Amino acid sequence: MQDPNCLFCKIIAGKIPSKKVFEDEHVYAFHDIAPWAPVHFLMVPKLHIPSMAQITLEHSALIGHLLALAPKLALEQGCRPYPEGGYRIVTNTGSEGGQEIHHLHFHVMGGPRPWLRG
C-alpha cells in the first residue's frame, strides 16, 4: 500500500532519486538530503504508514525489523561501535512533534560530535 502523493512513497518507487543505503522487501533506507550529522540516513517502511500514531500491534514485526537493522546500517555507514561510538535514532510524530513528511521514518544519525543540530 502506497500513497501516490507521498514523497517517500515516490522515493521508494524510484520516481524520485535517492542515495540508497539499504533495501529489502519491507524497508528502504537512504541518505538524508540535508544531514544534521556526519552519518545521517532515513529508514522507512515500504508500507505507507503516516506516523507512529498509526502503529498498532500488527506492525510489531515491521518495527522490530527496522530497529534491528539500524545498528548494522549505522556501523556500515561509518558510525563507531558502542560504547565509545554510537548513533541516535529519531522519529517525529505529527506537526507538534516536528514531522514534516507524513510517512513513518526513522532518522539514524551518528559520527563525531558536536553536530550542527540534533
C-alpha positions in Angstrom: 0.0 0.0 0.0 1.5 3.3 -1.1 0.2 6.9 -1.3 0.8 8.3 -4.8 1.2 11.8 -3.4 3.7 10.9 -0.7 7.3 12.0 -1.2 8.8 8.9 0.5 6.5 6.5 -1.5 7.8 8.2 -4.7 11.4 7.7 -3.5 10.7 4.0 -2.6 9.2 3.5 -6.1 12.2 5.1 -7.8 10.3 8.0 -9.1 12.5 10.4 -7.2 16.2 9.7 -7.0 17.9 8.9 -3.7 21.2 7.7 -2.4 20.3 4.2 -1.2 21.8 2.7 1.9 19.7 -0.5 2.1 16.6 -2.1 0.6 14.7 -5.3 1.3 11.1 -6.3 0.8 9.9 -4.3 3.9 12.4 -1.4 4.3 14.1 1.3 2.2 16.9 3.3 3.7 18.6 6.3 2.1 20.8 9.3 2.9 19.2 12.4 4.2 19.5 15.3 1.7 20.1 17.8 4.5 22.2 15.9 7.0 22.4 17.0 10.6 25.4 14.7 11.5 28.3 13.1 9.7 26.2 10.0 9.3 22.5 10.7 8.7 20.2 8.4 6.8 16.5 7.6 6.9 14.9 4.2 7.3 11.3 4.0 6.0 8.9 1.1 5.8 7.7 0.4 2.3 4.2 0.2 3.6 2.7 3.7 3.7 2.1 4.4 7.4 1.6 8.1 8.1 3.3 8.2 11.5 4.0 6.4 14.8 0.4 7.4 15.8 -0.9 4.8 13.4 1.3 1.9 14.7 -0.6 -1.0 16.2 0.5 -4.4 17.5 0.0 -5.7 13.9 3.1 -3.6 13.0 5.3 -5.2 15.7 7.4 -7.3 13.3 7.9 -4.4 10.9 9.0 -2.0 13.6 11.2 -4.7 15.1 12.8 -5.3 11.7 13.5 -1.6 11.2 15.1 -1.2 14.6 17.1 -4.4 14.4 18.6 -3.2 11.1 19.6 0.2 12.5 22.8 -0.9 14.3 24.1 -2.9 11.3 23.4 0.0 8.9 24.8 2.6 11.3 28.1 0.8 11.5 28.2 0.2 7.7 27.7 4.0 7.2 30.5 5.0 9.4 29.3 5.2 13.0 31.9 3.9 15.5 30.9 0.9 17.6 29.2 1.1 21.1 30.1 2.2 23.7 32.7 4.8 22.5 30.8 5.5 19.3 27.1 5.3 18.8 24.2 6.9 17.0 20.8 8.4 17.6 17.5 7.1 16.2 14.8 9.7 16.0 11.2 9.7 14.7 9.0 12.7 14.7 5.2 12.2 15.1 2.7 14.8 14.0 3.1 18.5 13.4 3.8 19.4 17.0 6.4 16.6 17.1 8.2 18.1 14.2 7.1 15.6 11.5 7.3 17.2 8.0 6.8 14.1 5.8 3.8 12.1 6.7 5.3 8.7 6.1 6.7 6.9 9.1 10.5 7.3 9.1 13.4 6.9 11.4 16.5 9.2 11.3 19.7 7.4 12.1 22.4 10.0 13.0 25.9 9.5 14.2 29.6 10.3 13.9 31.9 12.6 15.8 30.1 15.3 17.8 29.3 18.2 18.0 26.7 18.0 15.3 25.2 21.0 13.6 21.8 20.2 15.1 20.1 17.3 16.9 
